[in-house]
Amino acid sequence: METINFEDRFQEYVDSEQKVEPKHWMPEPYRKTLIRQISQHAHSEVVGMLPEANWISRAPSLRRKVALLAKVQDEAGHGLYLYSAAETLGADRSDLVGDLLSGKAKYSSIFNYPTRSWADIGAIGWLVDGAAIANQVMLCRTSYGPYARAMVRICKEESFHQRQGYEIMLSLCRGTKEQKEMAQDALNRWWWPSLMMFGPTDKESTNSAQSMNWKIKRKSNDELRQEFIDKTVPQAEFLGLTIPDEHLELDEKTGHYQFGPIDWEEFYQVLKGNGPCNKERLEARNKAHDDGRWVREAANAFAKKTLERKGENSAA
Amino acid sequence: MENPLLSYTLFLADNSLITGQRLSEWCGYGPILEQDIALSNIALDHLGQARMLLQYAAEQKGEGWTEDRLAYFRDEKNFRNLLMTELPKGDWGYTVMRAFLYDTYHFYEMTGLLQSKDEQLRAIAQKAIKEIRYHAQWSAEWVIRLGDGTEESHQRVKGSLLELWPFTGEFFETDEAAIELNGRGIAPNYAHIRTQWKAKVEEVLELATLERPEDGWMQSGGRNGAHTEHMGYLLAEMQHIPRSYPDAQW
């Protein structure tokens, strides 16, 4: 009797560049990997609102205030699409949020750094959104259909955010001496954490090989990091800012920038919860959730009453 | 006295600006992601309206005034917003109750301005009215949901309503500028707005199983720049960067 190996057939299907859809058979580890990755991504969008929301009330012009508020609101929207994408895999949004609040689930470590000045809003848009886009453009071609489609929508908005961030940096760099110092200081603080956003080096990355096979990922961490650096260095030069890396140098042969060693000890410390704002971020999410409990209960109670009244009316 | 049209434009502008500033404090902290988005959207509408009105006020003032100079370089005593708009955001119930009382008023005010003989105010009202209709519906729905939700939510919004009520009298005060502008067909008749507001508020409160508080002593002063203690903190936070770097462009 011939036995059909589902795993092999799944791999053939993915290799033929077809999208996996929610009702298709998929290996359990594929499902689990995706739920973990998509929900982490959703959590990152939601936690990522906090460092930027920090500056909405203090934005230095009304135009900037409106743009920042709209941007942070977009991040909430991205969180929603992504939670929905995770739900197509059988996950439950409230469980996923529960894992975030308990500290079990991870989110992007970059959001555990503080936003100290208005220039940080520019630097986040330019660098953090820039790094996110490098990753997300790749994910537009990921093998899981709902995730790929969510990414297409998200990428459009993210590139708009990145332009806004760069435009803030440009205004600062063309401004007064203090403004330019503010911009340089923000670049100094956000540069290395942005490079860490791509994750550990390929040698150290534990999940990467399988994800590449399943075409969840299509480029390695190191490839994406290099792309980002190559794109960003000329942008910094245009701003007249100095990237805080004395080893940074264009390799004429390859056309790529060589860069100095990344402090992975810092990366793992922030990941473990020892970053400057890990505690605040998680506390803020928990407080919002706890403060909102009575509101959610009331909304549910009212919805139930309304349904019952409708039932009574149609019975009568 | 400042010219009445300028004074009235700033009154409208400051109500929108301070409301937008307060509501935007919820961004990232809503009780559920969907409502975080909804409230941020509403805050954006108010800020958008504030910008149009401040640009119009700046145009009237001339001499290098801009929307940002009006927002960031006026002192507290020159802000004309209603006291209610500057009160701290409170809990979600307080925020939606305030929004409901104010949005309902704002809706009738803007409906009146659709007939304004001032072309700019009329154009702004035409642009804003759809947004404001949605705000008023959204906040009324939340008042009903919380009033008729659980015992806890009922008690909470009941308390918010009692706290906020003394700030509703100021909505309908008419100063000299407002009387003159009403006479010229520029500003609506606030006595008329009051009648419409009262009827709508009573209708919604009844659906929310809440009692309308008795009219007692009403707080007043915002229009003349006599603000609550909260206003200073709000402005300190909002204005501090442009004031620290007065020569900078952002």
Interface residues (C-beta under 8 A of the other chain):
Chain A: V46 M49 L50 A53 I56 S57 R58 A59 P60 S61 L62 R63 R64 K65 V66 L69 A70 V72 Q73 A76 G77 G79 L80 Y83 W118 I168 S171 L172 G175 T176 E178 Q179 A284 K287 A288 D291 G292 R293 W294 V295 R296 E297 A298 A299 A301 F302 K305
Chain B: L17 Q21 S24 E25 C27 G28 Y29 G30 P31 I32 L33 E34 Q35 D36 I37 S40 N41 A43 L44 L47 G48 A50 R51 L54 E67 D68 A71 Y72 D91 W92 G93 I144 R145 L146 D148 G149 T150 E152 S153 R156 E237 M238 H240 I241 P242 Y245 D247 A248 Q249 W250
